[in-house]
Amino acid sequence: MTSDPNTPASSKVSPLRRQYLQLKKRYPDAILLFRLGDFYETFDDDAVLLAAELQIVLTGRDMGKGQRAPMAGIPYHSLETHLAKLVQRGHKVAICEQLTDPATSVGLVERDVVRIITPGTAVEPNLLDERANNYLASAFIEGNRLGFAYVDASVGSFYVTQIPSNQPLNTLREELERLRPAELLWPYDPRGAKPASPAELAFAGRFEAYDQRYFSLDNARSILLEHYQVASLDGFGCAGLPLAIRAAGAIVRYLLESQPGARPQLSPLKTYSLDNFMTLDPGTRRNLELTQTVRSGTVKGSLLWALDRTRTAPGGRLLRRWLQEPLLDLRRLKNRHDAVEALLLDLEGRQRLVGALSSMPDIERLTNRVAMRLATPREVIGLAKAIEQVESLRVELERLTTAPIPQAGALKLLSDRLPDCRAINQIIQAAIVEVPPNSFADGGVIARGFSAQLDELYRSSAGAREWIAGLEAIERERTGIRNLKVGYNRVFGYYIEVSNSNSTLVPADYLRKQTLVNAERFITPELKDKEALVLSAQERISELESALFRELCSEIGQSREKLLQAAEAVAQVDALLSFAEVAADRRYVRPELDDSYELSIVAGRHPVVEISQQDTPFVPNDLGLSCDGNQIIVLTGPNMAGKSTYLRQAALIVLMAQIGSFTPAERARIGLVDRIFTRIGAQDDLGAGQSTFLVEMLETANLLTQSTRRSLLILDEVGRGTSTYDGLAIAQAVVEYIHNHPKLGARTLFATHYRELTALEGRLPRVRNYQTEVVEQDGKVVFLHRVTPGAADRSYGIHVAQLAGVPRAVVRRADDILRGLEQGGANKHPSKTEEQPELQLSLFSEPDPVVEEIKRLDIMSMTPIEALSKLYELQSRLKDNAHG
């Protein structure tokens, strides 16, 4: 639908149309918002899309020589509201502004694109969640290596890594799930193979297939060297990381494109390693509901919801990051726990810190907006207010560091990280009035006394304004016209208005300026001179204030790193204070962390369930795991008795301890965990052609191949997605593999309804049986939610079905069938009359030729998939023998 400005037909269109088409050709993949007076207009396909997305009227405009283009527009003053909707829906938007004044331009107004906004490059406050980072990520895969970079343009943080991996796509999926970037850059060669799709990467953000040229090592390195004005990237830790450089260079190039003529404000590159923090695969993050719930996708009900009492936006963002990156460094964890304990012991100190942090503006994002020359005068005043509160925070922290407790040293570390920013605050307060307008049109932004030149302009116009202010009284007295008025509007300027009934009294020196229905407007030569003086001074004041404000922002920008350092310290204090407040209110205890392989929890509680169900007292439970003792707990019991809660609370307590939080328990000793794996619940991936059971097996395979002796494994109902025999066989094989594999031996919680697995306790020395207790009273089942040693003898599934509201007829029939099964043998199918062999844990009731083959298998050298395949083959042969 869009015309090409280079075609012969385009020579017949209007100059405005030609200007638009030339700009649109430069940004074909963006919605081009083309400024026309007081509106941003779109044309052609963009107009159709805009009208549909914003539910606005689609009109048309004549473009010369009989051409009419679809058109849809939005008022310039409501741009941010509409822009937010477009960006949230994943669109790329190019903002085209008028660069010359339409009132004074001769011919066509000059226009150009000044900003390109995408979900990953947005820095405007109303486009962002203030309590979450907004990441733009970039990835490059070559062989068994992944280069990955991500940046938050709103604060300037910039991280890169290069990861060796046998499954680089899986590693990338894990990083994307951890960071949840709003946008991903992926190399694309139009002449090469089709790039990976968002579905392949399980990525829900905006996917930008970006020109592969910008991922070349030479281009990427040149872009980074130019941006940081350095001769080498080795100082950033990038030596020997070519793929990381390629990913990072592409990001900087993309950001440069988003702001033509401007330089992105980015902090120095920071390299990171996955070895620094606990790895959590996407399934585990989802199952543990760290930052959002599975059912509703909201924060409420997640672990973040339970722990977040931060008062500042940087603190909220940092706490979210900590949840995504549990530490593996005992020293750093000790410092966090020390700080939380010091705050916990001083109630008054906590309250004073809360006062210093409350209502603090977002110093991190404000600093970057100022440095990018995007801030308004009110935002700069907001930055000054934030600096004042930083100073108050420093005073309160220093007071706390003098407390006579060993942990006070951790607060001293925080206090020392707060730089002195008072000089910046003094500059701002000297330059800008306390409550400035957000526009420079009428002046009044820059404080008097800051600029002698500006003060002189104000003085020169003050006399003329005073003369005009007194003109009405003078002219009424001189002319005798009592209802004479002196006024002003932006179109006609100053005027003297006389009603038609007094037209005979108009003096000869009045010059007619405008005719109204009931009045005439005039001007006098002297009023015209004063008007010129006032308007000229006003225009110069506006220009000078704007220039002075830009200089002020530039000066503040010189202290950007210091301000961001202050923001980081504020965020750390806020996050740790949040941990302390939660611990005080909910009786959390400091965990004992060490490098052992123990996991001992006394009276542990689920941090979210405990506060979500306040009407029902939470039943705490103990847990004891050890790689050399109780390595694997086989947990049996009915649904609704608390198995899933018990599993998840163990994982969450470990994770909370390794982010620096205190834990919901009476005591917790935790040997450092390098990975938490969870295999919980049923979930398919139809988009990728994966059934529920296949997803279950993929997650199980990942768990078995990627975990180590230091990992924590949480498995719930493995094998339930297939037939009973297949599922039981798989479940038993998994338990045996975890127990017997010499390089695994991880601490494991294994919940199951296969009661046959409880026999493993007698066969495998490090397996222990536990159950969720149930009692029957007066024919009713009561779930005690207590976990105790032993094995459950019933599943009570029919009782749960009854509680769920299944029709009584179905419940009664199920009960009849169950009794028949129990009388005829648990493995007898109700629809068959022939006897079925009772399933034994060995899978065989007497010696069989297949047994000899099993004895010869080298199980320890087999992969999980090979073991499952062999097991399926053997089972098929047995079935064939049975039917033969």
VENBEL-V995947 format. One line per field, one symbol per residue. psi: psi as a letter, one per 30 degrees, with the letter a starting at -180 (. if undefined). burial: I if it has 24 or more other C-alpha atoms within 12 Angstrom, else O. A space follows every 10 residues. Layout:
# VENBEL-V995947
psi: ???
burial: ???
This chain:
# VENBEL-V995947
psi: fklkffleef fflleeeeee eeeeefifgl jjjjkjbglj lllbeeeeee eeefhlkjal kkgkhgkkkk kklkkefgee eeeeeeefgg lkkkjklkfl kfffkjbkkk llkfkkklef fkfkeffljf gkljkklkkk kjbhkkkkkk kjfffgkjkl lkjkkfieee eeeeeeeefh lfkkkkkkjf falkllleee ghkfakjjjk kfeffkeeee eeeeeeefhl flfefgggkg ieeeeeeeee eeeeeeefik flkkjklkkk klkffflkkj leeeeeefhe flleefglek fleeeffjgk fleeeeeeee eeefiklgje eeeeeeeeee eeeefjeeee eeeeeffkgk lieeeeeeee fghfkleeee eeeeeeeefe eeeeeeeeee ffkhkeffee eeeeeffjlj geeeeeeeff ekleillfkg egagekkkfe keeeeeeeee feeeeeeeef eeeeeeeefg jfgkkkaklf efbklkkklf fgffgklfgk kkekkleglk kllleeeeee eeeeeeeeee eeeeeeeeee eeeeeeffge eeeeeeeeee eeeeeeeeee eeeeeghllk ljkagahljj kkhllkfeee feiffjkkjl llkjkkffci ekjjkllllg fgeeeeeeee eeeeeeegfg llkilfkkkj kkkekkkkjk lkklieeghk leeeeeeeee eeeefflafg lkkjkjhkff galeeeeeee eeeeeeeeef kfgchlkkkj klfjffffff efekfgkkkl lkkklkkhgk kkkfgkklkl kkflfheeee eeefgkkeee eeeeeeeeee eeefkfgkkf glflkkkkkl fffkflklef eeeeefkief fkleeeeeee eeeeeeeeee eef.
burial: OIIIIOOOOI OOIOOIIIII IIIIOOIOOI IIIIIIOOOI IIIIIIIIII IOIIOOOIOO IOIOOOOOII IIIIOOOOII OIIIIIIIOI IIIIIIIIOO OOOOOOOOII IIIIIIIIII IIIIIOIIII IIIIIIIIII IIOOIIIIII IIIIIIIIII IIIIOOOIII IIIIIIIIII IIIIIIIIOO OOOOIIIIOO IIIIIIIIII OIOIIIIOII IIIIIOIOOO OOIOOIOIOO IIIIIIIIII IIIIIIIIIO OOIIIIIIII IIIIOOIIII IIIIIIIIII IIOOOOOOOO IIIIIIIIII IIIIIIIIII IIIIIIIIII OOIIIIIIII IIIIIIOOII OIIIOIIIOI IIIIIIIIII IIIIIIIIII IIIIIIIIII IIIIOIIIOI IOOOOOIIII IIIIIOIIII IIOIIOIIIO IIIOOIOIOI OIIIIIIIOI OOOIOOIIOI IOOIIOOIOO IIOOIOOOIO IOOIIIIOOO OOOIIIIIOO OOIOOIOOOI OOOOOOOOOI IIIIOOIIOI IOIIIOIIOI IIIIIIOIII OIIIOIIOII IIIIIIIIII IIIIIIIIII IIIIOIOIII IIIIOOIIII IIIIIIIIII IOOOOOOIII IIIIIIIOOI IIIIIIIIII IIIIIIIIII IIIIIIIIII IIIIIIIIII IIIIIIIIII IIOOOOOOOO OIIOIIIIII IIIIIIIIII IIIIIIIIII IOOOIIIIII IIIIIIIIII IOOIIIIIII IIIIIIIIII IOOIOIIIII IIIIOOOOOO IOIIIIIIIO IIOIIIOIIO OOOOOOOOOO OOOOOOOIOO OOOOOIIOOO OOOOOOOOOO IIIOOOOOOI OOOOOOOOOO OOOIOOIIOI IOOIIOOOOO OOOO
